[in-house]
Amino acid sequence: MHLRNQRGIGLIEVLVAVLILSIGLLGIAMVQTRALANNNSAMGRSMATVASYSILDAMRADRDNAVTAGTYNGTITADDCPDEGSFAETQLHKWCAELGQTLGIADTTKGTIACADTGICTVTVQFDDSKAAENGSGTQQTTSVITKAML
């Protein structure tokens, strides 16, 4: 009689253990997904920093136009790159193409350059970072990377 009352207890214990294990594995999968999104966001910020240094190096090679004439000053958008022509225009075109290739060809991917006649330049790169939005909401989140340098 005593064994008859114990039938199925082992099965219930196994089902409870599987349920607890499943919840734990889902939690691990969620943490892994979030880590990948944050890694992608960090890569975007790193690429924006590299692009900032890239245009600053080009401006150092053309310091007179960058500082005195202000040829590089302004904003470019990755989906509407300027035409090539002079050295400065060619460098801005290449920088625009680099921004589009690494951060996405969109109207939200922008590069802004502001050089003062003192030789201090500020390069701002903006891009859509919605993949790293809090709680995976997918809403547009613009990230800006600002680099200041002296030419």
N, C-alpha and C positions, 0 to 999 in steps of 0.2 A: 504494500500500500504506500509506503514511504517513497519508493522509487517512482511510482506513478505520478506523484505530485511534483516531482522534480523534472519531468519531461519538458523540453523546450527552453529551459532556463539557459543553457549554453548558447542556444541560437540567439536569444535576446541579448546576451552579453556580447556576442560577436557583432550584432547589428548596432548596438550602442557604440562599440569600439570603432566600427567602420564610419559611423556618423561623426564622431569626434575627429577621427583622422581626416575625413573629407573636409570638414570645416577648417582644420589646420592647413591642409594643402591649398584650399581656396585663398586663405589669408596669405600664404607664401606667394602664390601666383599674383595676387594683387600688389604685394610689395615689390615683386620683380618687375611688374608692368610699370609701376610708378618710378622705379629706379631707371628703367630704360628711357622713359620720357624726360626725366631730369638730365640724364646723360646726353640726350639729343639736344636739349636746351643749352647745356654747357658747351657742347661742340659748336653750336651756333654763335655763342658769345665769343668763343675762341677764334672762329673764322672771321667774325667782325673785327676783332682786335688785329688779326693778321692783315686784313684788308686796310685797316687804318694805318698801320705801319707801312704798307705797300705804297699808298698814295703819298704819305709823308716823305718816303725815300725819293719818290719821283719829284716831289716839290723841292727837295734839297738839291736835286740836280738842276733845277730851274728856279733858283732862289729869287732872282730879280723879278720874274713874272709872278711868282707866288706872293712875295712880300710887297714889293714896290707897286706893281701894276694891279695886283689883286685878281689876276686872271683865273685863279683856281676857286675863288670865293663863289659860293652859291650852293644850290641843292640839285642833286641828280636823282632820278628815280629809275630803278632797275628795269622797268618795263618801257622806258623811253630814254634810251641812252643818247647822249649828244653825238653829233657827227665828228669825224676825225678831220684834222686840218693841221693846225700848228702843233708844236710839241705839247703844249698844255692841253689842247683839245684831244689829242691822241691819248695822252695819259688819262684824262678824265673818261674817255670812251672805254679804255681798257679796264679802268677801275670799276666803271659801271657794269661791264660785262662780268668782271670777277664777283661783284656783289650779287648779280643775278644768278651766276652759276653756283655759288656757295650758299647763298641765303634765300634764293627763290626769286624768280622773275615775277614780280608783283608790284602794284602801286604802293604797297606798304613797305617795300624794301627801298630805303633812301639813304643817301650819303650827303652830308652837309659839311662844307669846309668854310671856316672863317679865319682869315689871317689878318692880324693887326700889323701895322707898319713897324712895330717893334720886333717882328720876327716870330712872335708867339702865335701858333696856329692851333685851332681846335677842330678836330675831325669828329663828327657824330655819325654813327651808323645805326639806323633803325631797321628793325625787321619784325615780322609776325612770328611770335613765339607761342601760338595757341596750343601747340602739342604739349606744352609744359604747364598749361593753365591749371590752377588749383582744382583738385577733385576731378580732373579730366573733363571739365565742363565743355571744352572745345571752343569757348568764346575767344574772340580775338584779343590777344595780349601783345602789345607792342613793347619790345625791349630795345633800349638804347645803350650803345657802348660809346662813351665819350673819351677821346684821347687828346691830351694837350701836349704840344712839343714845341721846342724852339728850333727854328731852321738855321 
